[in-house]
Amino acid sequence: MGRELERIKKRLEKNPIKECLAIQKKYYPTLFHMFDDVNDPRNSSYVLYPNRVMLGTMYFKALGGISSMQDMTRYFNDDKIVSNLYYFLGCKKKEYLPHYVTINEYLGNLAPSELEKIQQDMVYKMIRRKTFNDAKVAGKWLVIVDGTELDEGLQKKNDNYLERCYHRGTDKEYTRYHRSVLEAKIYFGNNLIASIATEPIENEPGYSYRKMSDEKIKQDCESKAFIRLSEKLKKAFPRLPICILADGLYVSEKVINRCKEYNWSYIIRYKEGCASSIEEEYNAIPEKGCSGNAEFINGIIYKDSIVNVLKYTERKIVKGSEVITEFEWITNIEITEKNAEKLAGAGRNRWKIENQGFNRQKQWQGNIEHACSYNENAQKCHYLIEQIADFIKQLYEYFFLKKNEIKKLQKNISSDLLASFGWQLTTEDISVTDMHSISDN
């Protein structure tokens, strides 16, 4: 009976891409119009494919979890897929979709800020819906900040790659190159996280450690990128009530002062060695507040700021033995017996940027580590399109698959969507979903 029930539930999803686009239509119906409105970098005399088709092709690549551009062109070289994707986009059908070389040339000249506008508009529309208001903590939206490494190897694909030298000064010296990004994701509850701001961590063109002394070798890093990202976030959402979640790297005067300047709250993971004076003062105070598994003290001095310290002890039974894990955070939110455990729960949401964010996009729903282009500008655009498509896919997973109790392995969600791109559209599919209404054409 269990297997039969599973089959019945799976039959509810007659066409995965149809259901996904229906969710897109409901939650972000203006996406394809936003594609239309980007500032086209091409000479209008040579435009064969409009913005909507160029970016829409990349959008469907991301929905289908296709890693490489060559694989995309090979897979999309199919009459049914070409016909369906043009239909989904609401565009007049051509014989082919754009070739990956054409798209990479386009993205190499497209300003990433054009896609950041879509990224930010999508988040703004989600906030305005009020569907996700329960995800706020102390009246503020949780924004998780963390960096991740993308393409890495022995080849330097462009001048902005960071460098990592091994065995420097010996006959075994070699260099590996990588690009990294600092990501800010807003938490909408139910494991839904959307990219709200992105800042590349990159070197200035012409950087090389071989040309510099040990004292002058200073590459870009997360702490520098955080200042740029925070400025971008504040400019895009000047009045948004924000609570920054971050790991121990961000226990710094620079980060705390920036949050104070922008009137943001923060909950930052504290680990031994981050700022020893905080732990010393905490241990020196005998009277501490308690609530359930939480312990706290307000009003600890750190540099020129006042921080509050929260500790939480988790006890689990694993294979018959008790496993104790301790967590600790600093925050500028006043901790009380009433909110202590809730703040601890919010602090632990930082892991969602790893699990529902980076790990998902690297291992299960595509591969953001794949470079897709040697051009630095195109690489940034590829990454931003992945973020936009990934959130739509999260909405589809939660509001269709989960709501209908359709169970799928993470690795199968993208592949099922991809397989459905070429399915024959029936009269029922067209009348029920009304694909053209997605683009309002």
C-alpha positions in Angstrom: 0.0 0.0 0.0 2.9 2.3 0.7 4.4 1.9 -2.7 1.0 2.3 -4.4 0.4 5.6 -2.5 3.8 6.8 -3.7 2.8 6.1 -7.3 -0.5 7.9 -6.9 1.2 11.0 -5.5 3.8 11.0 -8.3 1.0 10.9 -10.8 -0.2 14.2 -9.5 2.9 15.8 -11.2 2.0 15.1 -14.8 4.7 17.5 -16.1 7.5 18.8 -13.7 8.4 21.9 -15.8 4.7 22.8 -16.2 4.3 22.7 -12.4 7.5 24.6 -11.8 6.5 27.4 -14.2 3.0 27.6 -12.5 4.8 28.2 -9.2 7.0 30.9 -10.9 3.9 32.5 -12.3 2.3 32.6 -8.9 5.2 33.9 -6.9 7.3 35.9 -9.4 5.3 36.4 -12.6 7.4 39.3 -13.9 10.6 37.3 -14.3 10.6 37.2 -18.1 9.6 40.9 -18.3 12.7 41.6 -16.1 14.8 39.7 -18.6 13.3 42.0 -21.4 14.3 45.1 -19.5 18.0 44.4 -18.9 20.3 46.9 -20.7 21.3 44.9 -23.8 25.1 45.3 -24.4 24.9 44.3 -28.1 24.6 46.5 -31.2 20.9 46.3 -32.1 21.9 45.7 -35.8 23.3 42.3 -34.9 20.7 41.0 -32.4 19.3 37.7 -33.5 18.0 36.6 -30.1 16.3 39.1 -27.7 17.3 39.4 -24.0 14.4 37.2 -23.0 15.7 34.3 -25.1 19.4 34.7 -24.1 18.7 34.9 -20.4 15.7 32.5 -20.6 18.0 29.8 -22.1 20.4 30.2 -19.2 17.4 30.1 -16.8 16.3 26.8 -18.1 19.8 25.5 -18.1 19.9 26.3 -14.3 16.5 24.8 -13.7 17.6 21.6 -15.4 20.9 21.5 -13.4 23.1 21.4 -16.5 26.7 22.1 -15.5 28.5 23.0 -18.7 27.6 25.3 -21.6 28.5 22.7 -24.2 26.2 20.2 -22.6 23.4 22.8 -22.6 23.8 23.4 -26.4 23.9 19.7 -27.1 20.8 18.9 -24.9 18.8 21.9 -26.2 19.5 20.9 -29.9 16.2 19.1 -30.0 13.1 20.1 -31.9 10.6 19.5 -29.1 12.8 21.2 -26.5 13.4 24.2 -28.7 9.6 24.5 -29.4 8.6 24.2 -25.8 11.2 26.6 -24.4 10.2 29.3 -26.8 6.6 28.6 -25.9 7.4 28.9 -22.2 9.2 32.1 -22.7 6.3 33.5 -24.8 8.5 34.2 -27.8 8.1 33.6 -31.5 9.8 30.3 -32.2 13.1 30.1 -34.1 14.8 27.0 -35.5 17.4 27.0 -32.7 18.1 28.3 -29.3 21.3 30.5 -29.0 24.6 28.6 -29.1 26.7 28.6 -25.9 29.4 30.7 -27.6 26.8 33.4 -28.5 25.5 33.4 -24.9 29.0 33.6 -23.4 29.9 36.6 -25.6 26.6 38.3 -24.5 27.2 37.6 -20.8 30.8 38.8 -21.2 29.5 42.2 -22.0 26.4 42.3 -19.8 26.8 44.3 -16.6 26.3 42.0 -13.6 24.4 44.8 -12.0 21.6 44.2 -14.5 21.0 40.7 -13.1 21.5 42.0 -9.5 18.4 44.2 -10.1 16.4 41.0 -10.8 17.9 39.3 -7.8 16.9 42.2 -5.6 13.5 42.7 -7.2 12.6 39.0 -6.6 13.5 39.3 -2.9 11.6 42.6 -2.6 8.5 40.9 -4.1 8.7 38.0 -1.7 9.0 40.4 1.3 6.0 42.4 0.1 3.8 39.2 -0.2 3.9 38.8 3.6 3.7 35.0 3.0 7.0 34.6 4.8 6.7 37.0 7.7 6.8 34.2 10.3 10.5 33.8 9.4 11.4 37.1 11.0 13.1 37.1 14.4 12.6 40.1 16.8 10.9 41.8 13.8 13.9 41.5 11.6 14.8 39.4 8.5 17.6 36.9 8.9 20.3 37.5 6.4 23.0 34.8 6.3 26.5 35.9 5.2 29.2 33.5 4.2 31.8 32.9 1.5 32.5 30.0 -0.7 35.1 28.9 -3.2 34.1 28.3 -6.8 36.3 27.2 -9.7 39.7 26.0 -8.5 42.8 24.5 -10.3 46.2 25.0 -11.7 44.9 27.2 -14.5 44.4 30.9 -14.1 41.4 31.6 -16.3 41.5 35.4 -15.8 43.4 38.1 -13.9 40.8 38.3 -11.1 41.5 34.8 -9.7 42.9 34.5 -6.2 46.2 32.7 -5.9 47.4 30.1 -3.4 51.1 29.4 -3.4 52.5 26.1 -2.1 56.1 25.5 -1.1 57.0 29.1 -1.9 60.8 29.7 -2.4 61.6 26.0 -3.0 62.1 23.9 -6.1 58.6 22.4 -5.5 56.8 25.7 -5.6 53.5 25.8 -7.5 50.4 27.9 -7.5 46.7 27.0 -7.6 44.1 29.6 -8.6 40.5 30.0 -7.5 37.6 32.4 -7.5 35.4 33.0 -4.5 32.2 34.8 -3.7 30.7 36.3 -0.6 27.0 35.6 -0.5 24.1 37.1 1.5 21.0 35.0 1.6 17.7 36.0 3.2 15.8 33.3 5.1 12.1 32.9 4.3 11.4 30.0 6.6 10.8 26.3 5.7 14.4 26.0 4.5 13.8 28.6 1.8 16.7 31.0 1.3 17.1 33.5 -1.5 20.2 35.3 -2.7 19.8 39.0 -1.7 23.3 40.3 -2.5 26.5 38.9 -4.0 30.0 40.2 -3.8 32.9 38.6 -5.7 36.1 38.1 -3.7 38.8 38.8 -6.3 42.1 40.4 -7.0 42.7 43.5 -9.0 43.8 42.8 -12.6 47.6 42.4 -12.8 48.0 41.0 -9.3 50.8 38.5 -8.8 52.5 37.4 -5.6 55.7 36.9 -7.6 55.9 40.7 -8.1 55.5 41.5 -4.4 57.3 41.2 -1.2 55.9 39.1 1.7 54.7 42.3 3.4 52.7 43.5 0.4 51.0 40.2 -0.5 47.4 41.1 0.5 44.7 39.5 -1.6 41.0 40.2 -1.3 39.3 38.4 1.4 35.9 37.9 3.1 36.3 40.7 5.6 37.1 43.2 2.9 34.3 41.9 0.7 31.8 42.2 3.6 32.2 46.0 3.7 31.4 46.1 -0.1 28.5 43.7 0.2 27.0 45.5 3.2 27.1 48.8 1.2 25.4 47.1 -1.7 22.8 45.6 0.6 22.0 48.9 2.3 21.7 50.7 -1.0 19.3 48.1 -2.4 17.2 47.8 0.8 17.8 51.0 2.8 14.8 50.4 5.2 14.8 46.6 5.5 15.1 45.5 9.1 18.0 43.1 9.0 19.7 40.7 11.4 23.0 39.4 10.1 23.9 35.8 10.8 27.6 34.9 10.3 30.4 32.6 11.5 33.3 33.3 13.8 35.3 35.1 11.1 33.0 38.1 11.5 33.7 38.6 15.2 35.5 41.9 14.5 35.2 45.5 15.3 34.8 46.3 11.6 31.7 44.1 11.2 30.1 45.2 14.5 30.6 48.9 13.7 29.1 48.4 10.3 26.0 46.8 11.8 25.8 49.6 14.3 26.1 52.2 11.5 23.3 50.6 9.5 21.1 49.9 12.5 21.3 46.2 11.8 21.1 43.5 14.4 23.6 40.6 14.3 24.0 37.1 15.7 27.5 36.0 15.1 28.9 32.5 16.0 31.6 32.8 18.6 34.4 30.3 18.8 37.4 30.0 21.1 40.2 32.4 19.8 37.8 34.8 18.0 38.2 37.5 20.6 39.5 36.2 23.9 38.5 39.2 25.9 34.8 38.4 25.4 35.2 34.9 26.8 37.4 36.1 29.7 34.8 38.6 30.8 32.0 36.2 30.4 33.7 33.6 32.6 34.5 36.2 35.2 30.9 37.1 35.8 29.3 34.6 38.2 25.6 35.6 37.7 24.3 34.5 34.4 20.8 34.4 32.9 19.3 31.0 32.2 16.4 29.7 30.1 16.1 26.0 29.3 19.3 25.0 27.6 20.5 28.6 27.1 22.8 30.7 29.3 23.5 34.3 28.6 25.0 37.6 29.8 24.2 41.1 28.4 26.5 44.1 28.4 30.0 42.7 27.8 32.5 45.3 26.6 34.4 44.5 23.3 36.6 47.2 22.0 34.3 50.3 21.8 31.1 48.3 21.6 28.8 46.4 24.0 27.9 42.9 23.0 25.6 40.2 24.5 26.8 36.6 24.8 24.5 33.6 24.4 25.5 29.9 25.0 23.3 27.0 24.1 23.8 23.3 25.0 22.3 20.6 22.9 21.9 17.1 24.2 21.2 14.2 21.8 21.1 10.4 22.2 23.2 8.9 19.4 23.4 5.1 19.4 22.5 4.9 23.0 25.0 7.5 24.2 24.5 11.1 25.1 26.2 13.5 22.8 26.6 17.1 24.1 27.3 20.0 21.6 27.8 23.6 22.8 27.1 26.7 20.7 28.0 30.3 21.5 27.1 33.6 19.8 27.5 37.3 20.3 24.6 39.6 19.5 23.5 43.2 19.9 19.9 42.0 20.6 19.1 42.1 24.3 18.8 38.5 25.6 16.0 37.6 28.0 14.6 34.4 29.4 11.8 34.7 27.0 13.8 35.1 23.8 17.1 33.2 24.6 16.2 29.9 23.0 14.6 31.5 20.0 17.8 33.5 19.4 19.8 30.3 19.6 17.5 28.8 17.0 18.0 31.8 14.8 21.8 31.6 15.2 21.8 28.0 14.1 20.0 28.9 10.9 23.4 30.1 9.7 24.0 26.5 8.5 21.3 26.9 6.0 23.6 28.8 3.7 25.8 25.7 3.6 23.1 23.1 3.3 20.3 24.8 1.4 22.7 27.1 -0.3 26.2 26.1 -1.4 26.1 22.4 -0.9 22.8 22.2 -2.8 24.1 24.2 -5.7 27.4 22.4 -5.9 26.3 18.8 -5.5 22.5 18.3 -6.0 21.0 21.0 -8.1 23.7 21.8 -10.6 27.4 22.8 -10.2 28.2 26.4 -9.4 31.9 25.4 -9.3 31.9 24.9 -13.0 33.4 28.0 -14.6 31.3 28.0 -17.8 33.5 30.8 -19.2 37.0 32.2 -19.0 35.6 35.7 -19.0 35.4 37.2 -15.5 32.3 39.2 -16.3 30.5 36.2 -17.8 31.4 34.1 -14.7 29.6 36.6 -12.5 26.5 36.6 -14.7 26.4 32.8 -14.7 26.5 32.8 -10.9 23.7 35.3 -10.6 21.4 33.5 -13.0 22.0 30.3 -11.0 20.9 32.1 -7.8 17.7 33.4 -9.4 16.7 30.0 -10.9 17.6 28.2 -7.7 15.1 30.1 -5.6 12.3 29.5 -8.1 13.2 25.8 -7.9 13.1 26.0 -4.0 9.6 27.5 -4.3 8.6 24.6 -6.6 10.0 22.1 -4.2 8.2 23.5 -1.2 4.9 24.8 -2.6 4.3 21.9 -5.0 6.3 18.8 -4.2 6.2 19.1 -0.5 2.6 20.3 -0.3 1.5 17.4 -2.4 3.7 15.0 -0.4 5.7 14.0 -3.5 9.0 12.6 -2.4 12.1 13.0 -4.6 15.8 12.7 -3.9 17.5 16.1 -4.2 19.6 14.9 -7.1 16.5 13.8 -9.0 14.6 17.1 -8.9 16.7 18.9 -11.5 17.0 15.9 -13.7 13.2 15.3 -13.7 12.7 19.0 -14.7 15.3 18.6 -17.4 13.7 15.4 -18.8 10.3 17.2 -19.0 11.6 20.1 -21.2 10.9 18.0 -24.3 7.7 16.4 -23.3 4.8 16.8 -25.7 2.4 19.6 -24.4 -1.2 18.4 -24.4 -4.3 20.5 -24.7 -4.9 20.0 -21.0 -1.3 21.3 -20.2 -1.9 24.4 -22.3 -5.4 25.2 -21.1 -4.7 24.6 -17.4 -1.3 26.2 -17.1 -1.8 28.9 -19.9 2.0 29.2 -20.4 1.7 32.4 -22.4 0.2 34.1 -19.4 3.5 33.7 -17.6 4.9 36.4 -19.8 1.5 38.1 -20.2 1.8 37.9 -24.0 
